[in-house]
Amino acid sequence: MALLLEALHRRYHYDFRGYSANSVRRRLRHAQEKLGCPTLSSLQDRLLHDPTVLPQLIGFLTIQVSEMFRDPGYYRALREHVVPHLRTYPSLKVWVAGCANGEELYSLAILFREEELERRTIFYATDISPAARQRAEAGIYELDRIAQFTENHRASGGRSSLSEYYTAAYGAAVFDKSLRARTVFSEHSLASDEVFSEVHLVSCRNVLIYFDRHLQDRAIRLFGESLVHGGFLGLGSTETLRFSAHADNFVPFADAERIYRRSLAPVREDVAHAG
């Protein structure tokens, strides 16, 4: 497995070497089965010599499972506690790191529209999977998922009906393209890329759980360096900064909902970790 991941990194610059070994192993077994490769060595050979295998393998290695307004309490906390601070800025930048198929992005775009912040906001939606970014840009979801999306939106404190934001046709819901009019979709790897903009909110939910401790620390460092002082970081319900080497750069803001605030003043690394 280590050789395959090294080959993937050296040949195509996709770095999964810091992902949770157990999680990667499960995904590679699934890739072997679907691609008809009896061994990891044969999968590696296919990867290096068949260009069509790369996008398929990236799809297997990345988790694209989410839902709109997932964990409604998180979005309610953003609406009630974070938005009042964001209102004080004349312009805003929001980074949705690991945007997957776009459910989190559209949730934030709707929330910002309802709170009348959308027009002053630029959203950056990043993911390492080209296929996921394409699905996010399309904004099309199975119609049978909409009932759960709607319930989540209501529980998050939604100020309108979710049905105002999509059109239903042929068993699918197509979300209004205006919701992504202020979004920049881009490839970005938390494992290998660096800071690309100064932002006011980073929302990266249920991504760090698939990283090992070293890669988690790398991602959290990136988030801290990306945020303005006093900016906000939102994580998934089972994720925490508690054991991170960069935890001193943040203070809990809505701790139950895993929302943190970047320290209002720079924290010197030599002081923060002294002793």
N, C-alpha and C positions, 0 to 999 in steps of 0.2 A: 504493500500500500504506500509506503514512504517513497519508493522508487517511482510509482505512478504519479504521485502528487508532485514530486520533484520534476518529472518530465513535463507535466502540465505547466508548471511554473517556468521552467527554462525555455520551453518551446513557444508558449502562448502568453506568458506573463499573468496567468491567473493563479493566485496564491491561496491554496486551501491548507497549507501545511500547519497553520495554527488553529484550525478548526478542531472541535472535539473529535477525538479518534473514534469513539463508539458511534457517534452520529455519522461521520464520514464512511465508516465501514458499512453501516446499514445501507446508506445511499449507493455505495459502490456495488454492493451485492444486488441491489435492485437494477442498477445499470447493466451489470453483467447478464442478468436474466433477460432484460428487455432487448439488449443488443446481441444476444447469442454468443457471449464470450465465456468459455468454461473457467478461465482463470483471470486473475488481475494482470498477469503478464500479457495475455492475449488482448485484453482491453487496452493496455498500454500500447501494444503494437498497432492496434486499430487507430488509437488516438493520434499516434505520430505519423501514420501513413494514409489515413482517410479523413480528409477535411470535413466531411459531413458529420463526423462523430463529435467534434468539439462542441457545437451548440447543444447537441443532445446531452452530452455529459454535464455541461454547465447546468442544464435544466434539472438533471438528477441531483446535482450537488448543492443546489440552492433550494431553500424552503420558500414556497410561494403560497402558503396557507394563511389567510387572514379573513377579516370581515370588516365592513364599515362600522365605525364607532365601536369597535371591539373594546370591551371593558368600559362601559359608558361612564363610570365614575371618573376615569382619566379625563375624558373630554369635558365632563361637567366641571372638574377642577380647573382645566384650562380656561373654560368659559368664565367661571366665577372668580378665579383668583389670579390667573396669569394675564388674561386679556386686559384688566384694568391697568397693569403695568405697561403692556405693549401699546396701549393707547397714547402713552406719553411720547412716543417716538413719531417723528414726521414721516418716516418710511421704515419698512420692515423687510427682513429677509428670514425665511424659514427653510430649514434643511430637513427633508424627509429622507433619512439615511436607511438604505435597504427598503426601497419603496415597493418591491415585489410587484404585484399586479395592480397596485394603485389604490387599494381600498383606504389606506391610511391617508394618502394624499387627498382624495376626494372628501374624506371626512373633515380634514382640516380646512380645505377650501370652502366647504359649506359652512362650517363654524365661523370662519373669518367673514364670509359674506353676511351671515346672520348678525354678526357683531359689528358690521360696517367697517371692517378693517381690510377687506379684500383689495380695494383699489389702491391702497398704499403698500401692498405686499408683493414680493417676488418669492415664489416657491422654487426650491431646488429639489428635484426628485431623482435620487441616484440609486443605482443597483448595478451589480456586476453582470447580470444576465440580460443580454439583448432581447431575448424573447419576452422576459418579464416587462421590460421597459416598453416594448411594443404593445403589450396588453394594457399596460397602465395608460399609455397615450390613447388607446382606443376607448377605454372607459366603458366596456361592455361586460355585463355580468349576467349569469343565469337568472331567469325570472324567479325561480324557486328560492333564491337566496334573499330576495328583496324583503320578505316578511320579517326576517331576522334583522336586516339592516334597518328597517323602519322602526322596529321595537327598540333597537339600540339608540337610534337617533332621538326618539322620544325620551328615553331614559337619560340621555346625556344633556337634556335641557333644551332640545331643539325648539327654535322659535317659529317653525313653519312645518309644512308637511313635506316629507322626503319626496313625495310624488311630484313636487314642483321642479325637481332637478333632473328627472329622467323621462324618457319616452319608452314605453313598452311595445315591443313588436316581435313576432316570430319566436316567442319563448325566451326573449332576452330583454334586458333593460339597458338602454343606451343613455349614459349620463351626458348632460348638456356640455358641449365643447367649450362653452364660456367658462366653465369651472377650471379648465386647464389653460386658459388664455394667458395667465400670468405665471406659468410654470416652465422651468427649464429642465428638460429630461437629459440626464447625462450618465455616462459610465463612471463609477468611482468605487474603488476597492478599499475597504477599511483595513485590509491586510497589507497593502503596499502603497497606496496613494497618500498624499499629504493634504493639508488645508488648502481650500480653493476660494474661500470667501469668508467675510465676517458676517455672522448671522445673529439673530436675536432669539431664535428658538430652534433647537435640534430635537426632533422626534425620531427616536430609533427604538422601536418596540419589538421585543421578542427576536432580536438578532444576536445579542451578546451571549445568549444561552447556548449558542452553537459554537462559541469560541473557547479556546483554552485560556488560562489565566493571563498568559503573556499577551495574547492577541486582544483580550478584553482591555487590558491596560493600555495597549496601543490605541484602541478605538476611543477610550475615554480621554486620553491625552489629546487626540485629534478634536474631540468635541469641545474640550476646554479651550484649546487654541483657536477654535472657530468662533466661539461665542464672545460677544461683547461682554464687558464686565457688567454683571447684573442680568445677563441673559439666562435663558432657561433650557434645561435638558429634561426630556421625558423618556423614560425607559418602560419596559414591559413589567407586568405585574409580579413576575418572579425574579426580576433583575434588581441589582443593588450596586451602589458605589462603596459599600461598607468596607470591602477588603481590597479596594483598588489602591495602587501606589499614588494615584492622583486624586484621591478623595478629598484632600485638604483644599483643593481648588474649588470645591462646591460646598454648599450648605443645603440641608433638606429644606424644601419649601412646602410641598404637599406630600409628606413622606409616605402616607398610606397609598397614594396613587403613583409613587415613584417619580415625582417631579422634583428636580433639584435646581438650585440657582447658582450660577457662576459667581464666585466671590466678587464683591464690589471693588476690591483693590487687588492688584497682582500679588500672588503668593510666591515668594522666592523658594525654589526647590530645596536649597541648602538649609533654609530655616525650617521649612515645613517638615523635613525629614531628619532634622538634627536629633542626635541621640538614638 
